[in-house]
Amino acid sequence: MSKVLSKADTVTCSFQGKVQFKGAARLEVNSQPVLVVGSIVGAEVTACAGAGSNQPVCTSVQSVSAGKAEKLEVDGEAVLLDSLGGLTAPAHVPNKLLIPVPPAQTKLEAS
């Protein structure tokens, strides 16, 4: 079982840029809305340092490829887990992955 991510958590790109979560799911844990796919796909990434001077920085979350709960949903959207993985945009920049920091909560788990 994996821990459910909430707005109390931090998700970064490979270069330490921080994902600015969107919206608020109706399900809460520790008084914080859980994260669903719609909370991060299309969300802005701020303070990305990029890989180098001629490498563009991450600007937004492009997709989620891992860490979606199979059975736990809120309003038809999969809840996100601490096994989260995905890609940031711009799309022509490879290997900019989403990295969740260890979850802030330990009460709610899903698979």
Number of C-alpha atoms within 10 A of each C-alpha: 11 17 21 29 31 28 23 15 18 17 24 22 29 19 18 17 22 22 28 18 22 17 13 16 20 11 16 14 16 13 10 17 18 24 29 30 19 18 22 23 19 19 18 19 23 17 15 18 16 18 13 9 8 7 10 15 23 30 20 23 26 20 18 19 12 14 22 24 23 11 9 16 16 14 10 8 16 18 27 30 26 23 18 21 19 19 23 29 20 15 14 8 14 10 12 21 22 26 22 20 13 14 18 15 16 13 9 15 15 16 16
